[in-house]
Amino acid sequence: AEANERRNERRSVAARPLLELLRSRRHEGHVSIKSVEAVLLDAAEDEPLDADTIDSRTLLSCAPSNPVGAWLDAVTIPRPPAEGKGRWIDDFGYDMADEAISLLYAACSLGDLETVKLFLRHGACVHAGSRHNDCGRDNKGHPLEGALGPPGRSPECALAILDAWTAGTGVNGYPTRHGHSARLGDGSDFSRNPLHDACGLDADADALTVAKKLVALGARVDPPNYDG
């Protein structure tokens, strides 16, 4: 356990420059996607995962296709210190103020479509959850949730995630660690599915495409949320 903790800390330190590049792309707009890719590859090479570790992981039937993808799935950025919470909330949303986040979730929350596609090309799992270092450990902080909710609200990023969606994984709730959908409308703690979030987007063509894609993937159209 101590060795894992030290390893995870090394990975999070290695990933921080990449997170700052993503923030700079949003706030300053002069960081190229090529520079993001260069930092990603350097970080993954500096903190590699051995082949046995990669092959032994079953991540919702979307095991990483290469070491860079495995590294992306293994990294989480820890919650910020108290003095950094304001900026954290502005970039990633109120619900994530006290949580670690995955880099794919970060890119979706920032509405950075190029980076989302870059991470997916390098083998990132579309279900890489934000709270733990295992892909999709729980439903909070799913990349799709980052794309559909504030502050990202990016139907384009949501479509990129859905285009890479794992076959057979339900969409009636953000997937659990086993790939199951959250139950809705049955008294459970889960109050909405991704379709609720998609319907909360601005009424434009891309938002409509997201809703149609979710329905085509099997999302229920009838479950109530907290407001019925």
C-alpha positions in Angstrom: 0.0 0.0 0.0 2.8 2.4 0.8 4.5 1.6 -2.5 1.3 2.2 -4.4 0.8 5.6 -2.6 4.4 6.7 -3.5 3.9 5.6 -7.1 0.6 7.4 -7.4 2.1 10.6 -6.0 4.9 10.4 -8.5 2.4 10.0 -11.3 0.3 13.0 -10.1 3.5 15.1 -9.9 4.4 14.1 -13.4 0.9 14.9 -14.7 0.7 18.4 -13.2 2.6 20.2 -16.0 0.2 18.6 -18.4 -2.8 19.8 -16.4 -1.4 23.3 -16.4 -1.0 23.2 -20.2 -4.6 22.3 -20.6 -5.6 25.2 -18.4 -3.4 27.5 -20.4 -5.1 26.3 -23.6 -8.4 27.4 -22.1 -7.4 30.7 -20.6 -4.6 31.9 -22.9 -5.2 30.0 -26.1 -1.6 29.8 -27.3 -0.7 26.3 -26.3 -0.6 24.0 -29.3 -1.9 20.4 -29.3 1.5 19.3 -30.4 3.1 20.7 -27.2 0.4 18.9 -25.2 1.2 15.6 -26.9 4.9 16.1 -26.3 4.5 16.6 -22.6 2.1 13.6 -22.4 4.6 11.3 -24.1 7.4 12.5 -21.9 5.4 12.1 -18.7 4.3 8.6 -19.6 7.9 7.6 -20.5 9.2 9.0 -17.2 6.6 7.0 -15.1 6.1 3.8 -17.2 3.7 0.9 -16.4 5.2 -2.5 -17.1 3.5 -4.8 -19.6 2.3 -7.3 -17.0 0.5 -4.5 -15.2 -1.2 -3.3 -18.4 -2.2 -6.8 -19.6 -3.6 -7.8 -16.2 -6.0 -4.8 -16.0 -9.6 -5.3 -17.1 -11.1 -1.9 -17.3 -14.7 -2.1 -18.3 -13.7 -4.2 -21.4 -11.6 -1.3 -22.7 -8.1 -2.3 -21.5 -5.5 0.3 -22.6 -4.1 -0.4 -26.0 -0.7 1.0 -25.2 1.5 2.2 -22.2 0.5 5.8 -22.8 -3.2 5.0 -22.5 -2.5 2.9 -19.4 -0.6 5.8 -17.9 -3.5 8.2 -18.6 -5.9 5.9 -16.9 -3.6 5.4 -13.8 -3.1 9.1 -13.2 -5.3 11.2 -11.0 -4.6 14.8 -10.0 -5.3 15.2 -6.3 -7.7 17.8 -4.9 -6.2 21.3 -4.7 -5.0 23.1 -1.6 -7.5 25.4 0.0 -6.1 28.5 -1.6 -6.5 26.9 -5.0 -10.1 25.9 -4.8 -11.5 28.9 -6.5 -9.6 28.4 -9.7 -10.3 24.6 -9.5 -14.0 25.2 -9.3 -13.9 27.7 -12.2 -12.2 25.1 -14.4 -13.7 21.8 -13.3 -17.0 22.6 -11.5 -18.2 22.8 -7.9 -18.7 19.1 -7.4 -15.0 18.4 -8.1 -13.7 20.9 -5.6 -12.8 18.2 -3.1 -12.0 15.4 -5.5 -9.1 14.1 -7.5 -9.7 14.2 -11.3 -8.5 12.2 -14.2 -6.8 14.0 -17.1 -9.5 12.9 -19.5 -12.1 14.4 -17.2 -10.1 17.6 -17.0 -10.0 17.9 -20.8 -13.7 17.3 -21.0 -14.5 19.9 -18.3 -12.3 22.4 -20.0 -14.2 21.8 -23.3 -10.8 21.0 -25.0 -12.0 18.8 -27.9 -8.5 18.5 -29.5 -7.0 17.2 -26.2 -10.0 14.8 -25.6 -9.4 13.3 -29.1 -5.6 13.2 -28.4 -6.1 11.3 -25.2 -8.5 8.9 -26.8 -6.1 8.3 -29.8 -3.4 7.4 -27.2 -5.6 4.7 -25.7 -7.3 6.5 -22.8 -10.3 4.6 -21.4 -13.6 6.6 -21.9 -14.7 5.5 -18.5 -11.6 6.6 -16.6 -13.2 7.9 -13.3 -11.8 10.8 -11.4 -11.8 9.8 -7.7 -9.5 6.7 -7.8 -6.7 5.4 -9.9 -8.7 2.5 -11.5 -10.7 3.2 -14.6 -14.3 3.9 -13.8 -14.0 3.0 -10.1 -17.2 4.8 -9.4 -19.6 7.0 -11.2 -18.5 10.4 -9.9 -16.4 12.4 -12.3 -17.0 10.3 -15.4 -15.5 12.1 -18.5 -19.0 12.3 -20.1 -20.2 14.0 -16.9 -17.4 16.5 -17.3 -18.3 17.2 -20.9 -22.0 17.6 -20.3 -22.0 19.5 -17.1 -20.8 22.9 -16.1 -18.3 24.5 -16.6 -17.5 22.4 -19.8 -20.9 22.1 -21.3 -19.3 20.8 -24.5 -21.5 18.6 -26.7 -18.5 18.2 -29.1 -16.4 16.6 -26.3 -19.4 14.5 -25.3 -19.8 13.2 -28.8 -16.1 12.3 -28.9 -16.6 10.2 -25.7 -19.7 8.6 -27.0 -18.0 7.7 -30.3 -15.5 5.7 -28.3 -18.1 4.3 -25.9 -17.4 0.7 -24.8 -19.8 -1.7 -26.5 -22.3 -3.2 -24.1 -21.8 -0.6 -21.4 -25.1 0.9 -20.5 -25.9 4.6 -20.5 -28.7 4.8 -17.9 -26.2 6.3 -15.5 -22.5 6.9 -15.4 -20.9 3.4 -15.3 -19.8 1.8 -12.1 -16.4 0.1 -11.8 -18.0 -3.1 -13.3 -19.5 -1.3 -16.2 -23.0 -1.4 -14.9 -25.4 1.5 -15.2 -26.7 3.4 -12.2 -30.3 2.5 -11.4 -32.8 5.3 -11.7 -36.4 5.8 -10.7 -36.2 3.0 -8.2 -35.4 4.8 -5.0 -31.6 4.5 -5.5 -29.1 7.3 -4.8 -28.6 8.0 -8.5 -30.8 10.8 -9.6 -30.1 11.2 -13.3 -28.5 9.6 -16.3 -26.4 11.3 -19.0 -29.6 12.0 -21.0 -30.7 14.4 -18.3 -27.4 16.3 -18.7 -27.6 16.3 -22.4 -31.1 17.8 -22.3 -29.7 20.6 -20.1 -27.3 21.7 -22.8 -28.1 24.7 -25.0 -30.5 23.9 -27.8 -28.1 23.6 -30.7 -27.5 20.9 -33.4 -24.6 19.3 -31.5 -26.6 19.0 -28.3 -29.5 17.4 -30.2 -27.0 15.0 -31.7 -25.7 14.0 -28.2 -29.3 13.3 -27.1 -30.0 11.2 -30.1 -26.7 9.3 -29.7 -27.6 8.5 -26.1 -31.0 7.2 -27.0 -29.5 5.1 -29.8 -27.1 3.6 -27.3 -30.0 2.6 -25.1 -30.5 5.4 -22.6 -33.9 5.4 -21.0 -36.1 8.3 -21.9 -38.5 8.1 -18.9 -36.5 8.1 -15.6 -37.3 11.0 -13.3 -34.6 13.1 -11.6 -34.9 14.9 -8.2 -37.5 17.3 -9.7 -39.6 14.5 -11.3 
